[in-house]
Amino acid sequence: MSATPGIRAWAAATPLPTGVGSLAVNGRDDRVLLWQVQGTSGWELWAQRYTLAGDWEAPHPIVSRASRLGALSAGLDSKGNALLVWIQYDGQRDNLWSSAWGVMGSLPSLPTLVEPYNGSAYEHGSVLEVSEVALADDSTGVVAFTQQRPYTHPDGS
């Protein structure tokens, strides 16, 4: 529906993939879509961008063969740069991951583990919730998350 006062008409519908997780739109009408699909070898994460020419680009795979994905969130700055975040299970805990997609880039960046563990023992528990992504005009991104605190017995064990 148009946000222009006095205009109350819906735009033409655009079919989107099933399982849509997060859609971000900025003031320039840039859009980015992030969704998950269960494939034959596990969960897949896909992203797609709407062009200023007025059409959706081809979808791009971000992650494949994941055991579990969730809490998908996408954000756009005023220039069209995108930050994508999600939770991904590694077999022991749910971790927070991200991928950046510059307005001039044809593909999203490789996934980056946002909150890593120390490699031998988990210092932190699973990520439970993720906020919406906020991006400043300089493309600085912020996302808040809650994390399970592992139980520590009073004697330290």
C-alpha positions, 0 to 999 in steps of 0.5 A: 500500500502506498504511504503517500497521503491520499493514495490508498492503492496496493502495488502489484504483488510480487511472489516471494519464496516460501519460508520468508524469514526477514525482509528489509526496506530502506527509504530509497526502496532498496530491499533485501530478503533473507530466508531458509529452506530445508534441502536434501542435505540440511537447511539452506540460507538464501538472500535476494536483493531488489534492484533500483531498476525495479526487479528482484535479482537472482537468489544467492545461497549463503549457507548450505547443509546446516543442522538448524537455522533461525532468528533471521534478520536483515537490515539496510542502510540509506545507501542500500548496503545490507547486513544479514544475521542469523543463528546456526547450530554447530552440533553443540550450540547455536551461534550468531553468524553474519554476512555483509552485502555491499551495494556495489557487490554482486554477492554477499560476503562469506558468513562470519561467526560473530560470537566465537568460542575458544575452540576447546571448551565453550565459554558461552552458551547458545544464542537464544534470540537476535534483535532486528539489525540496525544500520547507520548511514556509515554502514555500521551495524548493530544487533543485540542478542541474548545468550544462555549462560552455562551453569557453573556449580558453586564449587566452580565445576 
